[in-house]
Structure formats: C-alpha cells, structure tokens
Amino acid sequence: MGIIKILTKTGNYYHLLILRSVVGIVFFAHGAQKLFSWFNGWGLEETGNWMESIGLHPGYYMAMLAGSAEFFGGILLIIGLMTRLSSLFLIITMVVAIFYVHIQNGFFNYNNGYEYAMVLLFSSMTTLIGGAGVFSLDKLIFNSVNNDK
C-alpha cells in the first residue's frame, strides 16, 4: 500500500467531518494567536520569549513550529486535506504543550491544567486514525487513487 493511499484513505464518516471542523477552527485560532497576534494573541516574538522562559529553546523557532503546526494544521483539518499528516504534527504539538506547560498544574483547565490540551490531543488522534471522513479534499482528490487496485 503506497504512502499516499495510507495518508488519504478515509470512509464516509460524518462524525469525523464535525470533529475535524471544530478542532481545526480551534487549532487555526490558536496558531493565528502565536504567529500573527490575531484574536488577542501574543504574536511570534512574545510567544517565543515565553517559550524560552519555560525551557523550550530556541523560543522563537519553537513558537514558529508550534504556531505553524496549529495554524496550517487547523486549516488542513478544516478542509480535510492531508488530515492524517496534519494530525500527526498536532499530536506532537499537544504532547509538548501538555508536558512542558500544563502537567504540573494538574488536570483541570481552570488552573491551566492539561484537561483542554488532552482533549485536543485525543481529538487529533481520532483524526489520525480515522482520516478526514466525508466532504473532505482527501476523499475528493484521492478517491480514485485509493480505489485503484
């Protein structure tokens, strides 16, 4: 089985459409905060300084990586293109967020715990396993590729 087929294979699942759309919007917004200061975000420079202060070096590049994974990964989830690959990058981003930022604050989000990041992590795992579902570019573009014998 070729790599394109593995990365783009998906079924007619409506729940994945709903999940990837909502999670994609959340990641898009968080990435935009980090990269462009949209939605009252800090922007790349300040996010980089903060990441440097918590031990993620070099902070500027870590902010660029996290912001890009969230921003572009969110867009790719929304449109359902390369869903599994973008989900993988989002999973890595959330694992880093949980262990570098949230784990020491306990579970609950009210205390900046890992609850919310964990939900995003497992949502990304769901799209990694299930693919994009219906109404996705993966299904539209690669359907003929995946149906070839």
TAFENFEN-V642535 format. One record per residue. N is the residue number from 1. RES is the residue in one small letter. D_CENTER is the distance of its C-alpha to the mean C-alpha in Angstrom with 2 decimals. Layout:
BEGIN
{{N | RES | D_CENTER} {N | RES | D_CENTER}}
END
This chain:
BEGIN
{{1 | m | 25.45} {2 | g | 23.89} {3 | i | 20.41} {4 | i | 19.71} {5 | k | 20.96} {6 | i | 18.85} {7 | l | 15.55} {8 | t | 16.52} {9 | k | 18.70} {10 | t | 18.03} {11 | g | 20.44} {12 | n | 21.59} {13 | y | 19.47} {14 | y | 19.27} {15 | h | 17.28} {16 | l | 14.22} {17 | l | 14.76} {18 | i | 14.86} {19 | l | 11.89} {20 | r | 9.46} {21 | s | 11.31} {22 | v | 11.19} {23 | v | 7.63} {24 | g | 6.92} {25 | i | 9.72} {26 | v | 8.72} {27 | f | 5.64} {28 | f | 8.20} {29 | a | 10.89} {30 | h | 9.78} {31 | g | 9.19} {32 | a | 12.51} {33 | q | 14.14} {34 | k | 13.61} {35 | l | 14.59} {36 | f | 17.14} {37 | s | 18.34} {38 | w | 17.59} {39 | f | 17.77} {40 | n | 19.87} {41 | g | 17.48} {42 | w | 19.01} {43 | g | 18.16} {44 | l | 17.75} {45 | e | 21.14} {46 | e | 21.11} {47 | t | 17.62} {48 | g | 18.87} {49 | n | 22.06} {50 | w | 20.46} {51 | m | 18.35} {52 | e | 21.65} {53 | s | 23.42} {54 | i | 21.38} {55 | g | 21.90} {56 | l | 18.96} {57 | h | 21.07} {58 | p | 21.22} {59 | g | 19.46} {60 | y | 19.22} {61 | y | 17.48} {62 | m | 15.10} {63 | a | 14.27} {64 | m | 13.97} {65 | l | 11.63} {66 | a | 9.27} {67 | g | 9.82} {68 | s | 9.49} {69 | a | 6.19} {70 | e | 4.98} {71 | f | 7.92} {72 | f | 8.23} {73 | g | 4.95} {74 | g | 5.65} {75 | i | 9.12} {76 | l | 8.89} {77 | l | 7.67} {78 | i | 10.46} {79 | i | 12.95} {80 | g | 12.18} {81 | l | 12.62} {82 | m | 11.76} {83 | t | 9.47} {84 | r | 10.07} {85 | l | 9.63} {86 | s | 6.26} {87 | s | 5.38} {88 | l | 7.58} {89 | f | 6.29} {90 | l | 3.19} {91 | i | 6.41} {92 | i | 8.54} {93 | t | 7.26} {94 | m | 7.79} {95 | v | 10.96} {96 | v | 12.21} {97 | a | 11.76} {98 | i | 13.60} {99 | f | 16.31} {100 | y | 16.97} {101 | v | 16.75} {102 | h | 17.07} {103 | i | 18.98} {104 | q | 22.31} {105 | n | 22.21} {106 | g | 22.36} {107 | f | 20.47} {108 | f | 20.81} {109 | n | 18.73} {110 | y | 22.03} {111 | n | 22.65} {112 | n | 19.19} {113 | g | 18.69} {114 | y | 15.74} {115 | e | 15.93} {116 | y | 13.11} {117 | a | 10.63} {118 | m | 11.99} {119 | v | 11.46} {120 | l | 7.69} {121 | l | 8.07} {122 | f | 10.51} {123 | s | 8.96} {124 | s | 6.32} {125 | m | 9.65} {126 | t | 11.40} {127 | t | 9.75} {128 | l | 10.19} {129 | i | 13.74} {130 | g | 14.62} {131 | g | 13.21} {132 | a | 13.08} {133 | g | 16.38} {134 | v | 18.92} {135 | f | 18.86} {136 | s | 16.33} {137 | l | 17.04} {138 | d | 16.53} {139 | k | 19.38} {140 | l | 21.42} {141 | i | 21.43} {142 | f | 21.47} {143 | n | 23.50} {144 | s | 26.71} {145 | v | 25.37} {146 | n | 24.28} {147 | n | 27.61} {148 | d | 29.73} {149 | k | 31.77}}
END
